[in-house]
Amino acid sequence: MVHVSPSRTRTARRPAKGRRRRRPGRLRRVLLWLVGLGLLVLVLLTAALAWAYARTDVPEPNDFAEAQSTILYYADGETELARFTGGFDRESVPLDQVPEHVQQAVLAAEDRSFYENEGISPTGLARGAWRTLRGEGVQSGSTITQQYVKNYYLTQEQTLERKLRELIISVKIDNEQSKDQILENYLNTVYFGRGAYGIQTASRAYFDKDVSDLTVGEGALLAAVTNAPSLFDPDFADGNEERARDRVAYVLGGMVEEGWLGEGERDATEFPEVGPTPPSTAVQGVQGYVAQQVREDLRDLLGLEDAAIDSGGLRVTTTIVEQHQDAAVEAVDAFAPTGDNADDITTALTAVRPGDGAITAMYGGADYQQTQLNAATDAQVQAGSLFKPITLAAAVGEGVSTTTELPGPSPMTFGTPGGEVEVRNFRDISFGVLDLRVALAESVNTTYVQLNEQVGPERTVETAVDLGLPEDTPGLGADLTNVLGTASPTLVEMTNAYATIAAEGERAEPYLVERVVTAGGETTYEAEPETEEGIEADVAADVIDAMTYVMTQGSGTTAGDLGRPSAGKSGTSENNVSAWFDGFVPQLAAGVVMYKGDGTVPMQDVAGLDQVTGGTFPAQVWGEFMRLALEGEEVLPFPERAGVGDQAVVTPEPTQEVAPTTQEPAPAPSPTEEETEEPTTEDPTTEEPTEEPTEEPEPTTPEPTTPEPTEPEPTEPADPAPPTTSAPPPGDGGGDGGGEGDAGGSDGAGSDGGGSGDGSAGDAAGPPGDGAPTSARATPDA
């Protein structure tokens, strides 16, 4: 048996006893080690943050930050016409234009300590970190400064790296920029829903007013929706209004807590009335055609790409006069055909200021979203009898007086290099000897083909170009029957040609953009209209005088009384596939064209009329437009007739033997039985039109094309002055008989029907027995 000595036992136990005494020291060492490690981590973290802070530069603003909507204005430079947004509808304003109560509402909603914090909120960060740890994604307790940094400098991606950069840049921005500057930039970039970025655009999107006019309640609602527009826009979805009311109450309560709003005022503040979400004006409605033409002009004038146009913040003043544009819409709505077979009839209208070229109205179609073809600038259809004043100008330029008399038999056969061409008047009515003014009012085909033969059809082409038509206008050839309107110009081109006549021969280039100013206020473009002589002033004066006859005894009577001197001419292509009315007063020229389908479909049996001609609906639209557009404008006189060639007037012998007209013309049908003329032009060498319209057909509404030259142009009757000799006797209800027909030339273009004995339809409105109509609305047979 082994005995352990007591001393050994004490010695063996001593270490254990000693370990118990040394335990507090070790804990202290552990604690010191942990504290040291923590300090080291803190130092390293601080150093890392300091390094990151020093190495992190405030980046350049992102593309969105500097993107602003390009706004188009009417000619007054103040009233908005349309805007290009590129998907980001934004217009920046300085902070001093934002009412103080609106600023305070935003602070109450988003960051009540904005003016005290250092750009970040520790409590907000802690809250965001906790949510992130709970798996709710990368969350933020963002201050206004952080939101501004995210919108202005960074992206919207939800990553930890982006969040860390946001924090560092926020602190840096808070040290480098004033609080007011940060708030201004935030208000101009934050999204409010409805496609609106920035407080100014949001004010217009929700309340259709400038931000400076917002009430306390309206400001509170805009501040409320920034949190989540899809949840708080009252018009966005069911249930949103209730949530918006609660959010607005929260905002107003915050304003009271911060001392920015009294409780009594809070209680008196009502929930604001919010308008419906407005559509983007740049791509819809009538204004869409104007906007897209401006876009094309900006590309051509300034070489801008679409991205720069959409987001460059340009301020573009157009030449469109609001009163004129409204008048165009109202006139088309009132008098364009509706009802039977009218669904696919396109109506276009444009107005040009003579001697300047400014386009003051443009109606290219009813809705750009439905049809992208601009019928005012791109549709090319035969002009018909609109070319007769051009041939008259060519003749007067050669010294031919407008009082010159020529016979108007029907038919007449003319020799051409390609063979004989037979031309007939409307309904094959023969006239006696008429002077050129009356023949223009009656739109007598055979008279004007004779005139064209005398001056040479190449002079008609030259004069058309002198007046402003492009040399490459489809169908503009030197054939004898070009006087009957075989060429196919656009409406803007034809209206501008007539504007040259109205300006006493001074030709201008039509334009739509008056001025372009950058977002920074720099003017980068300003139109400088230039004119040059197209035809001599005396020539223009005599042509104007002749064209007034159309308004007093021809198809212009359908336009109604304008209360001022006016001149014009109607035109209808063969088979009624297009119908025009162009005219002017001294300070404004305007044109209207109508066509059906792709421009090759006859407009017959439409809205109660057996045929649509230039003297029916187009003349009515033109007359109503001019009355509305010119309301309040000074009544100006035309120049006095110059009398070019009057001293040398000799009634010429006809170019072929003309048999006296002894028999009465066949009775014209009643208004309800009127029929389209059969082909009356015989030309063994008829050729196809020289070229088709340059534009491709639009998917929803094909572009008009030059029709086949197969039938003569039917047109409307006029209230003619009695022919000098051999005139048909007056009918039962109309003025003296006769009239223009859509008898085409070798290429099939025709002229407009004139007044028949019983007042049946033609391109000049034959008055009922008691005289010419004075209202714009014509009877079905006008």
Order of alpha helices (4+ residues) and beta strands (2+ residues): alpha-alpha-beta-beta-beta-alpha-alpha-alpha-alpha-alpha-beta-alpha-alpha-alpha-alpha-alpha-alpha-alpha-beta-alpha-beta-beta-alpha-beta-beta-beta-beta-alpha-alpha-alpha-alpha-beta-beta-beta-beta-alpha-beta-beta-beta-beta-beta-alpha
